[in-house]
């Protein structure tokens, strides 16, 4: 099956009236009864909102994308390509996926374990199901980042993840994940994937310690509890490094690096009302979480966070509502609100723990490190409203309004407010996210 892909968004009255121009094709099909394929290829030109374009200018990347080239005065041009094979075997108990794609682990709007914020990457993914037990392995090759001219190889690093989950009851699921980022480069050459991490049933932390404790290992616990038919409570606890002694002493030790997520979903479908979905979520990540003394081994891919787009040293509250009225089944209304506060690093390079790309040995100190510390605290309000109407299957007319305001506790840092209104048409593709 071949499907055309289109996403054209315009800004009425703007100097650059075109906000996004995406064209491409989607391919999917079965090679055998157990082997299938999927591919998506698009060519894109975008004029980004100022708060996203600031990221492009500072880090050289468009969030979620790879190599980019300038387009006209302030735009970006890039090619997006995803593709993978999926094999189902052992009576569908094991599913194997291999190729290039993004991934997301969790039940929230964000994930503190692995999100689809960064660009796609090469991976081998194994899903094993045995009754109430689920086990997932991900082996992936990632990239570091150097300013890209298109004719040089990017630094290579690797990711290994395994997640075990169990359906404790019909409504309660518990999960445990372990992640490790590593590279095997030295002054003379770049070596490949460490075979020790290919063992699908070993503790990565044990492997990392025996190899010399050089790699970036993380541990996470997650849960999902369906309650009272219409509610779901979910969350994640992510540990990068942790010492209970320092936590009890309340010394603000920099190495107590962890993240917390909790959220609630409500869903209702009623005759005469239609379908309504409401979600509220909180995310909180300590300074220096996800970082490493070798910047290449930070929890990033292509200069982009693998987990939360704000990095670390932040508190965030998210609210989302989606509504589809029964009387107009092709109409979709979605509203999102992001309220966040984060401590920013200083422009002179002083590391307060927000930018996870930085070497943690450049930290501001060993003790008295607190949440939201920094050169300035930044307060973010990001409100978005989108209304889409499906003319035919997967063909949408879109309208979207974005209001984003960033204020700072330090009067020397400029506050910024931006408004964006777009109209467009979209076929067989999801809208680009600007919720950050």
N, C-alpha and C positions, 0 to 999 in steps of 0.2 A: 504494500500500500504506500502510495506517495501522496503527501498532503502539502499544498503550498502554505507558506508562513508569511504573514505580513503584520507589521505594527507601525502605523504612521500616526504620530501625535503632533499637533500644531498648537502654537501659542498665539491666539488672536491679539493683534495689536503690538506684538513684540518685535524688536529689531530683527532677531533671528526667528522668523515665524515657525520654522520647523524645529520641533523639540526632539523628535526621534524618527528615524527612517530605517526600518528593518525589513529586509526581504530575504527569503530563503525557502528551504524545503525540509520536510520531515519524512523519514523513511522508516517503516516498520513492517515486520512480517515474520513468518515461520519458515525455517529451513527444514526441520523435521518436526515431529509432534512434540519433542522435548527441547528443541533448540530454536531460539528466536533471536531477532536482532532489532536494534533501534538506532537511528542516527538523526541528528539535527544539525543543519549547517545554515548559518545566516550571515549576511553582510550588513553592517550597522554604521550609521552616522548619528551622533547624538550631540545636542547642546545641553549640558548638564546644569541643574540648579547650582547656584553659587556655592552652597554649602557642600555639595558633592564635588564640584570642580576644584574647591580648595584642597580636597584630598588628592585629586589628580595632580595638581601642581606641586604639592608637597612630597608625595610618595611615588609619582610617576605611573600610577595605575588608576584605572576606572574600577570601582568596587565590583567584584564579580567577574571581571574580564581579564584577558591576558595582554598580549602585545598590542599597543595602540599607536596610531600615527595621527598627527594634527589634521584637522578638517576645517578649512576656511580659517577664520580668525580665532574663535574660541571653542571650536568643536573637536570631537574625537571620532576617529574612524577605526573600527576593529572588526575582525572576523571571529565568529563564535562557531565552534565545532564540538559536538558531543556524539558519542557512539559507543555501543557496547553489545556484547553477546550474552544471552542468558540461557543456561542449561539447567533443566530440572531432571534429577536423577534419584535413584533409590526410592521409588514410589513417591516422588515429590517431597521426600523428607529433607533432601538437600538441594538447595538452589545456588548455582554458581553464576556470578556475573563478572565479566572482565571487559575493560575498556576505559573510556574517558567520560567522566560525569561528575556532578556534584552530589553530596550526600548530606543527610540531616538525621541526627539521632536525638529523639526526645518527642515530647507532646506539646511543647509550647510554641509561642511566636519566635522566641529565641532558643538557642541551645548553648549550654556551657560545656558540652562534650564535643560535638561536631556539628557545624551548621553549613548551609549552602551560601554563606556570604562570600567566600572566596571563589576563585575561578575553578573550573573542572580540573581533575587530575587523573592520571593513569592509576588503575587499581585492579585488584582481584578481591572479590567479595564473596564470602561463603555464608549462607543461611542454613542452619540445621534445626529441624523441628522434631522433637520426641515427646509426644503427648503435651503436658503443660509446660515443657521446657523449650526455650529457644536459645540458640547460641549463634553468634555472629562474629566472623573474622573479617577484618579489612587489612589488606597489605597494599600500600600505596607509595608511589614515587612523587615527591613534591619538588618545588623549585624555591630556591632563595631568589634574590633579586639584585641585579645591578642595572644601571641605566641601559636600556636596551636599544641597540641600533638595528636589530633584526639580523645581524650577521655574526653573533657571538652566542656561545652556549651559556645558559643560566646555571648557577650553582645548583647541585642536586642534593636533596636530602630525602629521608624516608619516614613513613608513618606506619605503625602497626597498632591496631585496635582489636580488642575482643570484648564482647558484651554477652553476658549470660543473664537471662531473665526467666522468671517462673510465674505462671498464672496461679497464685496462691489460692484464690477463690475465683468464682465466675467474674467478680467485679474488681479484683485487686491483682495488680501485676507489680513485681519488684524486679529491678535490674541492677547489675553491677558491671561497670566498664573499667578497662585499663587501657591507657593510651601511652605511646612512647614515640617521640620524635628523635631521629638520630641521623648523623651523616658519618661517613667513613673516609673522609678526605684527609690527606696530610700534605706536606710541602711539595711532594713529588707527583702525586697522582690522586685521582678520584676512584675510590673503590665502590663496590656495589652493595646490595642489600645484605645485611648481616643475617646469615642463615640461622643463628640462634633464635631470632624472632619469628621464624617460619613455623616453629612448633605451635600448633593451634591451641594447646591445652596447658601451657606453662605460664607461670606468673612472670610478667615482663619485668617487674621490679627486681626479682631474683636474678634474671639474666643481666639486667643493667648493672647490678652490684658486682656480679662476678666478672663482668667485662671491664670494670674499673669505675663504675658510677659516673660515667661521662655524659650519658644521654639524658633527655628531658622526659621523665616519667610522670604520669598523672593518674589519679584514681577518681572514679565517680560512682555515686549511687543515685538511682532514680526510681520513681514510683508513679503509678497511675491508679486511681481509685474511682470507679464509677459509682455514684451515690444517688439514691432517690430517683432513679430512672432518667433524670434530666441533667444531672450535675456530674462533673468530673473534676477531681482534685489531683493535681500532678505537681511534680517538682524534681529538682536535681540538687545534689550536694557534690561539688567538685573539689578535690584536694590536690594541690600542686606540691605543697610541703607544709608540714604541721608539727608543732611540738607543744604538747599539752602543758608542760611546765611553764613555758613562757606565756601561754594563754592564761593560766591561773595567776601568774604574777602581774599580768596586765602591763607588761613592759613595752608593748608596741613593737615586738620583734619583727623585723622586715620579712623573715622567712616563714611566718605564718601566712601562707598564700592559699586562699580558697575562694570559692564562689558558691552562692546560694540562689536557688530559683524556687518560687512557688507560684502556682496559678490555679485559677478556677474557670471552668467552662460551663455554660448553660445553653441547652438546646431545646427548642420546642417547635413542633409542627402541629398546627390545628386547622381544622376546616374553617374557612372564612378568614383566617388570619394569614396563613402561609407559613413560611419557614423563618425562624428567628434564631440567631446564634450570638451569644455574648461571651466575651472572654476578658479576664483581668489577670495581669501577671506582674510579678516583682522579680528583678534581678539585682544582685549585689555581689561585686567582685573586689577583693582586697588589692591594694597596690602590689605591683611586681608579679602578680599571678600570670602564668603562661610564659614568663621570661626565662632566659638562660644566660650563662656567662659566655657562651658561644652564640652570637646573634643568629647564625644560620640555624641553630637548633631551637629557636623560639617557636611557639605554637602558631606558626604562620605558614602561608603558602603564597608565593608570588607577591610578597610584601603586603599581604592581607591577612587579618586574623582568621584562624580556622574555627573559632567559636563565636564569641560575641563581637559585633562590629565596633563597639566602644572600647575594646581592649580590656583594661583593668582599671581599678581605682574609680569606681562609679557606683551609683545607685540609680535604678531605672524602674519606672512604673509604666505599664502599657495597658491600654484599654481598646478593645475592638468590638464592633457590632456589625453584623451582617444580616440583611433582611431581603427576602424574596417574597413579594405578595402573591397570594394565590390567584387573584383576579388578573394579574399581569405576569404570567409565568416566565416571560423572557427578561424581566427587569431584575437587576441585582444592585443593591445599595450597600455600600461598605464605608464605615467610618473608623478611623484609627487615631488614637491620641497617645503620644509618647511624652512623658515627663521624666527628665533625667538630670542628674548632677554628677559632674566628674571633676577631679583635680587634674589640671593640665601641667605638663612639664614646661620648664622655662625655655625661652627661645635660645638662650646661651648654652643649652645642652644639659642643664642640671636635671637629673632623672628623679622625678617624684613618683614614678610607678604607673603612669597611664599608658605610655607607648610600649607595647610588649615587644617591639623590635629591638629595643635598646638592651645593651649588656647590663645585667643586674649588678655587676661589680661597680657600676657608675652611680649606684643608688645614693640617696641623700643621707643615709646613715643606717646603722644597724638596729637602733632602738628608737622609740617614740615616733614610729611610723604609723600614721592614722588614716582612716578613710577620708577621701576627698582632699587630701593634702596637695599642695602644688603652688606654682607661681600664681595661679588664680583658680578659683572654682568656677566652672562654666555651668550655667543653668540652661537647659534645652527644653523648649516647647515645640513639638512637631504635631500639627493637626492636619489630617487628610480626610477628604470626602470624595468618594468616587461613585459614579452612577453609570451602569452599563446596561445596554439593551441588546439581547441576542436576536439578530435578524433571522439567521439560520444557524444550524449546528456549528458552534465554535466561531461564528462570525459576529463580532460585537461592535456596536457604536459606544464610544467611551467619552466621558467627561470627568475631569478630576481637578480638584482644588487643593493646594498645599499651602499651609501657613507654617513657617518655622521662625522661631525667635531664639536667639542665643544671647544671654546676658552674662556678665562677669563680675565677680566680687572685687577684682582689682580694677580700679578706675582707669589704669593705664592701658587696659585692653579694650579694644573697640567692640561695642555691642553690635549685633547684626540682626536684621529682620528681613525675611524674604517671602514673597507671595508668588505663587505659580498657578496659572489656570491653563488647562489643555483640553483640546477636543481631538478625537481621533477615531481610527478604525483599526480593528485588531482581528486577526484570523489565526487560529491554531497556536496561540502563544499566550503566556501569562504576562501581565503588565510588569514593567520594571519597578522594583521597590526602592523608595526613597525614605524609608522609615529609619533614619539615623541622624 
